[in-house]
Amino acid sequence: MKTPLVEMKNVSIAFGGVRAVDNVSIELHAGEVVGLLGHNGAGKSTLIKMLSGAYKMDSGEIFIEGKKASINSPRDSRDYNIETIYQTLALADNLDAASNLFLGRELTTPFGFVDDGRMEAETRKIMTRLNPNFRKLKEPVSALSGGQRQSVAIARAVYFNAKILIMDEPTAALGVHETEMVADLIKELKSQGLGIFLISHDTREMMELCDRVAVMKNGQMVGTERVEDVTEDDILSMIILGKNPKVAA
Amino acid sequence: MTASPTAAAPNVAPKKSFLQSLEVDLRLLGMIGAFLAVCLVFNMLTEGRFLTPRNIFNLTIQTVSVAIMATGMVFVIVTRHIDLSVGALLATCTAVMAMAQTQWLPNMLGLELGHPMIPWVTIVIGLITGAVIGGAQGWLIGYQAIPAFIVTLGGLLIWRNVGWWMTDGATIGPLDQTFILFGGITGTLGAVWSWVVGIVATVLSLAAMWSARRTKIGHEFPVKPLWAEGVMMGFVAVAILGFVAILNAYTVPQRVIARDPSLFGCEVAEGCVAAYGLPYSVLVLIVVAIVMTVIALRTRLGRYIFATGGNPDAAELSGINTRLLTVKIFAMVGVLSALAGVVASARLGYHTNDIGTLDELRVIAAAVIGGTALSGGIGTIYGAIIGALIMQSLQSGMAMVGVDAPYQNIVVGAVLVLAVWIDIQYRKRTGVK
């Protein structure tokens, strides 16, 4: 079998005695979408935050394309071509779309000054592709609708040619039409060979978009299954009971 | 920036009002309006004594010290911190600089009093002192996570009294003859050089505006109509040259010329007319304002400062080292406090024990009146400077009118609260956060 794009092995993290993620292993291949499911507090977001560098794991190992990776900060994670769309979007509300898109990676002029003109032009380009209705380039993102803010966050992850994409509830704030756009985008990125971790509560959506789903409960991995092999009911019972019916049977 | 309400397609120009076409910042306009209103009211109350070239000159040099620190306070408040120690830090820096030029350099290094190196070495020592103390406070705030309020409240007590301890509470002076040129009236450019500076500044400003327009066109962004650009350029030119003209209209009194006519390019005092022109201290403030504005708008450092203020978590997740950023910001404020100390002590000619007392409150008030939001993420350098001007105009205007001291502070306090209230109302109306 091919080397996985990402392999997290026996990863654990505890906050003040609570084992938020307890000895979890998961892998992600190129061109694959892996869905993470579970109740609130099951440890999904915490697990991916260790991959994106927001948290530092207590124990375990991460391999990127077969090589051991040390991820201690969000910057490290970006250096491994991992991009994250956080549930909170992580936008600076007082800045405009271009400043947010390039935050931490500003384009500069030969003199080292930030090149707002070029960043705005680039933002305009990617936004016409992602969300043709997006026009408010000059305004702080606090003036944007939920969907528009979401597209800024998505644009930020897509623009920098990520190999690995983490999407934490990317459709939570979106309307029907915009949700479809995100679904199309996920399919497109997948066909380009990206590996995507997707977190969502919408089991039906997950069945449609993902190749495999991983279910977590109380910080532990209940099981990982290919979507063809399970029904929605199987997944629901994994989420609720914390047992893998296929293993039991 | 004016918000185009309908966000119509870029190639269809929506109808715009005169002000919208000019694309002026309405808040800037409001602040300038408030400042002019204050000036006009005091001019009426003092029967024309407030808006004389002489008083405008004095107002300008009185504002410099607070305004320099206020530009740094903008960055502190934008990142959701506060610095209560600037006035005390200023006092420690002026104590160090006064001791350096009158005692340490002459006694330890053997530089004679009046040696040409003394003022410059002194200033460098002062700026380093400010940077180190500010940076240390920033380290406690950024890396040790002690709230800025506490660290700088402690700093207020510590540095006010370190200055006292170093000088045994004595007034130190007189200060170096070159050093005191930074004080204001003691060091000015004179009429001719003031015009030269004014004209160069005008040409550079207009060139900058024109090149900004070219860049926009290059990226195919919408630009304001040519006539609007022309009007704005006209405003800028009139403002800069008008300011120089007013300062140049303040002529040196005859009795001062009589002391040494050669200083003013005359052989005899009779019939000699000389103008003070631009004070060096004002030039220092202008340079500080330009540098700080460039940092705020055109550098990564500035971008990170505003991003951190808008959303600290997002800044951190974007890979910004917000801790180091805090150290840099407080070190910057330290340097600016030292620079303000140069101006303040040079203006007095001495280091006094109470120099800069309550300046921290004036500086914070100036930044806040200038539209810096304590909730973070919002603030401008020009706003803080106009805020400092408004504060100083109120204070000296009331002194000229003869308002009793307690009423003066009551009015200033009320204006501070009123200014913030107006700003909040404005933001609510326009929906800008």
Interface residues (C-beta under 8 A of the other chain):
Chain A: S52 A54 S73 P74 R75 R78 T84 Y86 T88 L89 A90 L91 A92 D93 N94 L95 S99 N100 L103 G104 R105 E106 T108 G112 F113 V114 G117 R118 E120 A121 R135 K136 K138 E139 P140 S142 A143
Chain B: M1 A3 A7 T215 K216 G218 H219 E220 F221 V294 R298 T299 R300 G302 R303 Y304 F306 A307 T308 G309 G310 N311 D313 A314 A315 E316 L317 S318 G319 I320 G377 I378 G431 V432 K433
